[in-house]
Amino acid sequence: MKITKLTTYRVPPRWMLLKIETDEGIVGWGEPVIEGRARTVETAVQEFAPYLIGQDPARINDLWQVMYRGSFYRGGAILMSAMAGIDQALWDIKGKALGVPVYQLLGGLVRDRMKTYSWVGGDRPADVIADIRRLREAGFDTFKMNGTEEFGIIDSAAAVDAAVGRIAEIRGAFGNQIEFGIDFHGRVAAPMAKVLLRALEPYRPLFVEEPVLAEQAEYYPRLAENTSIPLAAGERMYSRFEFKRVFQEGGIAIVQPDLSHAGGISECHKIAAMAEAYDIALAPHCPLGPIALAACLQLDFVAHNAVLQEQSMGIHYNKDAELLDYVINREDLRITDGYIAALSKPGLGVEIDEERVKEASLRAPDWRNPLWRHPDGSVAEW
């Protein structure tokens, strides 16, 4: 079998899908994208294509190393995201060729269903309690929300009280009937992260995500020493080599690699195993589309330390398209009581409605995240 063609489709709301074709008619799908930089990743995929056309898609490890080590410059959000989607598609082809789900090729199931959680509250956290009530009716009991809006390097008592007050209201409304993580989203700098974490402790959130930016990872162990709240990070780290340093320094309780950003299934399988050696839980980042979710699930079902799976059904970014809009076998991704069962179809386990993808690609938006500013006019972290 040989690879014959790579085709990318940018589709609403902010996703990009990749189709890899072979001379035996087996097709694989991947999801290479950086939110807000889809065209840039698309170019990177096209630049990788000459290394792949004519090659055996079964040699996933070799092709991964060719893409990673075959040029002098490597790593980073764009190149690793392009590689991630290609890697996903290659695993999809291999599973289909052998007639088994990818998780069987990775050693088989360690669990029968995977716990998921749902986003609530939007970029500027609001109406969180109403959102939680609505989603509880759909069977969810675990959630994640943004912790703050714009937040200064040093901010006011009022800003701290507003962030903490929102969490206090959630615990007051639901008690221990639900669990929730809080995403600082890199909006909080180290001086205020310590203040917020201490103030949030009485409300026992499941975790705090990106307590500071990945660039400030040296603060993770320092912050962890001063709080009982588990700290999570990883969506803006792109290879095992970045994660290695964080694992060695300590402080992170939950690691969150994104299988559409951090080199795909091949790389994130290694990252998950490294995390397990450090007694760190796995909760893959996935606010993206159906192929990204399917890739995450293939890893979740073989990684003993996988505890939670993010998914984007109903997320506030989904304008003009929802998670299952491009999927034929929607029932296989049905969430029951907050869980998704092991996918049974070969490859990644999702059947893509190619005609709908092609039609949607004709009206794909160039999504950009908001640009926020502090009251003094300086740029704020979004």
C-alpha positions in Angstrom: 0.0 0.0 0.0 1.2 3.5 -0.9 0.1 7.0 0.1 -1.2 8.8 -3.0 -2.8 12.1 -1.9 -3.3 14.4 1.1 -6.3 16.8 1.0 -7.2 19.4 3.7 -10.6 20.8 4.4 -11.1 23.9 6.6 -14.6 23.7 8.0 -16.8 25.6 10.5 -16.7 26.3 13.3 -12.8 26.5 13.5 -11.6 23.0 12.5 -9.5 21.5 9.7 -9.8 17.9 8.5 -7.3 16.0 6.6 -7.9 13.1 4.2 -5.1 10.7 3.3 -5.7 8.4 0.3 -3.9 5.2 -0.7 -3.6 3.2 -3.9 -5.6 0.4 -2.3 -8.6 2.7 -1.7 -8.3 2.8 2.1 -8.7 6.4 3.4 -7.6 7.8 6.7 -8.8 11.0 8.4 -7.0 13.3 10.8 -7.5 16.7 12.3 -4.4 19.0 12.1 -5.2 22.5 13.3 -4.2 25.3 15.5 -7.3 27.3 16.5 -6.9 30.6 14.7 -4.0 29.4 12.5 -5.7 26.8 10.3 -4.2 28.2 7.1 -0.7 28.1 8.5 -1.1 24.5 9.6 -2.6 23.7 6.2 0.6 25.0 4.5 2.7 22.9 6.9 0.7 19.8 6.0 1.3 20.5 2.3 5.0 20.9 2.9 5.1 17.5 4.6 3.3 15.9 1.6 6.4 15.2 -0.5 7.9 13.2 2.3 4.7 11.0 2.4 3.5 10.5 -1.1 4.6 7.1 -2.4 5.4 5.8 1.1 3.9 2.9 3.0 1.3 4.3 5.4 1.9 1.3 7.7 5.3 2.6 8.7 3.9 5.2 11.1 6.9 5.3 13.3 9.3 5.9 10.5 7.1 8.5 8.8 6.8 10.3 12.1 10.6 10.5 12.5 11.0 11.6 8.9 8.6 14.6 9.6 10.2 15.4 12.9 13.9 14.8 12.3 14.0 15.2 8.5 14.5 18.9 8.6 16.8 21.0 10.8 14.0 23.0 12.6 11.4 21.1 14.5 8.8 21.2 17.1 6.4 24.1 18.0 2.7 24.6 17.6 2.4 24.7 13.8 4.7 21.8 12.8 3.6 19.5 15.6 -0.1 20.1 14.8 0.5 19.3 11.2 2.2 16.1 12.2 -0.5 15.3 14.6 -3.3 15.3 12.0 -1.1 13.2 9.6 -0.3 10.8 12.4 -4.0 10.4 13.3 -4.8 9.7 9.6 -2.1 7.1 9.3 -3.4 5.2 12.4 -6.9 5.4 10.9 -5.6 3.8 7.7 -3.7 1.1 9.6 -6.7 0.2 11.8 -9.0 0.0 8.8 -6.5 -2.1 6.8 -6.3 -4.6 9.7 -10.0 -4.4 10.6 -9.5 -3.3 14.2 -9.8 -0.1 16.3 -6.6 1.7 16.9 -6.7 0.9 20.6 -6.3 -2.8 19.7 -3.0 -1.9 17.9 -1.8 -0.1 21.1 -2.3 -3.1 23.3 -6.1 -3.3 23.9 -8.6 -1.9 26.4 -7.8 -0.9 30.0 -11.4 0.4 30.4 -14.8 -0.1 28.8 -16.0 3.5 28.9 -14.4 6.9 29.3 -15.5 9.7 31.6 -16.1 13.0 29.8 -16.7 16.6 31.0 -18.5 19.6 29.5 -17.6 23.3 29.2 -19.8 25.9 30.7 -19.9 29.6 30.9 -18.0 30.8 27.8 -14.9 33.0 27.5 -16.2 35.5 30.0 -17.7 33.1 32.6 -21.4 33.9 32.9 -24.7 32.0 33.4 -22.6 29.1 34.7 -25.2 27.8 37.1 -27.9 27.8 34.3 -25.5 25.9 32.0 -24.7 23.3 34.6 -28.4 22.7 35.3 -29.1 22.2 31.6 -26.2 19.8 31.1 -27.0 17.8 34.2 -30.3 16.9 32.5 -28.2 15.5 29.7 -26.3 13.3 32.2 -23.1 15.3 32.9 -21.8 15.7 36.4 -18.4 17.0 35.6 -17.6 20.4 34.1 -14.9 23.0 33.3 -15.2 26.8 33.2 -12.9 29.8 32.8 -11.9 31.2 36.2 -11.5 34.8 35.4 -11.8 37.5 32.7 -8.8 39.8 32.1 -6.5 39.6 35.0 -3.5 41.8 35.8 -0.1 40.7 36.9 -1.1 42.3 40.2 -4.8 42.7 40.5 -7.4 44.0 42.9 -9.2 42.4 45.8 -12.4 43.0 43.9 -11.1 40.9 40.9 -10.2 38.1 43.2 -13.5 38.2 45.0 -15.4 38.2 41.7 -13.6 35.0 40.6 -13.9 33.2 43.9 -17.5 34.4 44.4 -18.6 32.7 41.2 -17.1 29.4 42.4 -18.7 29.8 45.8 -22.1 30.2 44.1 -21.6 26.9 42.2 -20.7 24.9 45.3 -23.6 26.6 47.1 -26.1 25.6 44.3 -24.9 22.1 43.8 -22.9 21.0 46.8 -21.0 17.8 46.1 -23.4 16.6 43.4 -21.0 17.8 40.7 -17.3 18.2 40.1 -15.7 21.0 38.2 -12.3 22.1 37.0 -11.3 25.8 36.7 -9.3 27.0 33.8 -7.0 30.0 34.5 -6.3 29.9 30.7 -2.9 31.5 31.2 -4.7 34.7 32.2 -3.3 34.7 35.7 0.4 35.5 36.3 2.4 33.9 39.1 1.9 36.5 41.8 -1.9 36.3 41.6 -2.1 32.6 40.9 -0.9 32.0 44.5 -3.6 34.3 45.8 -6.4 32.8 43.8 -5.4 29.2 44.5 -5.4 29.8 48.2 -8.8 31.6 48.1 -10.3 28.8 46.0 -9.2 25.9 48.2 -12.4 25.8 50.4 -14.5 25.0 47.3 -12.4 22.0 46.4 -12.3 22.3 42.6 -11.3 19.1 40.8 -8.3 20.9 39.3 -7.0 24.3 38.2 -5.8 24.3 34.6 -2.9 26.4 33.4 -2.4 28.1 36.7 0.3 30.1 34.8 1.4 29.9 31.2 3.5 27.0 30.0 6.4 29.5 29.6 6.3 29.9 33.3 6.4 26.2 34.1 9.1 26.7 36.7 6.3 28.0 38.9 4.2 24.8 38.8 6.1 23.1 41.7 6.2 26.3 43.7 2.4 26.8 43.3 1.7 23.1 44.0 3.6 23.3 47.3 1.2 26.0 48.5 -2.1 24.5 47.5 -4.1 21.3 47.9 -5.8 21.8 44.6 -4.4 19.5 41.8 -2.8 21.5 39.0 -3.2 20.7 35.4 -1.4 21.8 32.3 -0.2 20.7 28.8 -2.4 22.0 26.0 0.4 24.4 25.0 3.2 21.9 25.1 4.0 20.1 21.9 6.4 17.2 22.4 7.6 14.6 25.0 10.7 16.8 25.3 8.7 19.7 26.7 6.7 17.5 28.9 9.9 15.8 30.2 11.1 19.0 31.8 7.7 19.6 33.5 7.6 16.0 34.8 11.1 16.2 36.2 10.4 19.5 38.0 7.1 18.3 39.4 4.0 20.2 40.5 1.5 19.0 37.8 -1.1 16.4 38.9 -2.9 16.2 35.6 -1.3 16.4 32.2 -3.4 17.6 29.2 -1.6 17.1 25.8 -3.8 17.8 22.8 -3.7 15.0 20.2 -4.2 17.5 17.4 -1.3 19.7 18.6 1.3 17.4 20.3 2.3 15.1 17.5 -0.8 12.9 17.4 -1.5 9.5 18.8 2.1 8.3 18.4 3.6 11.1 20.5 0.8 11.4 23.1 0.9 7.7 23.8 4.5 8.2 24.8 3.7 11.3 26.9 0.9 9.4 28.7 3.3 6.6 29.6 5.9 9.1 30.8 3.2 10.8 33.0 2.2 7.4 34.4 5.8 6.9 35.6 5.5 10.1 37.6 2.0 9.2 39.0 0.5 12.0 36.9 -3.1 11.6 35.6 -4.0 12.1 31.9 -6.9 14.3 30.7 -6.4 15.1 27.0 -7.2 18.6 25.8 -9.9 18.5 23.1 -12.1 21.6 22.4 -12.0 20.6 18.7 -13.8 18.3 16.2 -14.9 14.7 15.9 -11.6 13.2 14.6 -9.6 14.9 17.4 -12.0 13.5 19.9 -11.8 10.0 18.4 -8.0 10.1 18.5 -8.1 11.1 22.2 -10.5 8.3 23.0 -8.2 5.7 21.3 -5.5 6.8 23.7 -7.9 7.0 26.7 -8.8 3.4 26.2 -5.2 2.2 26.5 -3.7 4.6 29.0 -4.2 3.4 32.6 -3.8 7.0 34.0 -6.5 8.5 31.8 -9.1 10.1 34.1 -11.1 12.6 32.1 -11.8 13.5 28.5 -12.7 17.0 27.3 -15.2 17.2 24.4 -16.7 20.1 22.5 -20.4 19.3 22.3 -22.2 22.6 22.8 -19.0 24.5 23.5 -19.3 28.3 23.0 -16.9 28.2 20.1 -19.2 26.1 18.0 -20.8 28.5 15.6 -22.4 27.1 12.4 -21.4 23.5 13.2 -21.5 21.0 16.1 -19.2 18.1 17.0 -21.2 15.4 15.3 -22.4 17.4 12.2 -19.7 15.8 10.0 -20.1 12.2 11.5 -22.2 9.4 10.0 -22.0 7.0 12.9 -23.1 9.5 15.5 -24.5 6.9 17.9 -21.0 5.5 18.5 -20.0 8.9 20.1 -23.1 9.1 22.2 -22.5 10.3 25.7 -24.4 8.3 28.3 -24.3 9.4 32.0 -21.2 11.4 31.1 -19.3 8.4 29.5 -18.4 7.4 26.0 -18.2 3.7 25.3 -15.2 2.1 23.6 -15.5 2.8 19.8 -15.9 -0.5 18.0 -15.3 0.5 14.3 -11.9 0.0 12.8 -9.3 2.8 12.7 -10.2 5.9 14.7 -13.8 4.7 14.9 -15.5 7.7 13.2 -17.1 7.6 9.7 -16.8 11.0 8.1 -19.6 12.5 5.9 -17.2 13.6 3.2 -19.8 15.3 1.0 -20.9 17.4 4.0 -17.3 18.2 4.7 -16.7 19.4 1.1 -19.8 21.5 1.1 -18.9 23.1 4.5 -15.3 23.8 3.4 -16.7 26.3 0.8 -17.9 28.6 3.7 -15.1 28.0 6.2 -14.5 31.0 8.4 -11.1 32.3 9.4 -11.7 32.0 13.1 -9.6 34.2 15.4 -9.6 34.3 19.1 -10.6 37.7 20.7 -7.9 40.3 21.4 -8.4 41.5 24.9 -6.9 44.6 26.6 -6.5 45.8 30.1 -8.1 49.1 31.2 -4.8 50.9 30.6 -4.7 49.7 26.9 -2.1 47.0 27.3 -2.7 43.6 25.7 -4.3 41.0 28.1 -4.1 37.2 27.9 -7.2 35.7 26.3 
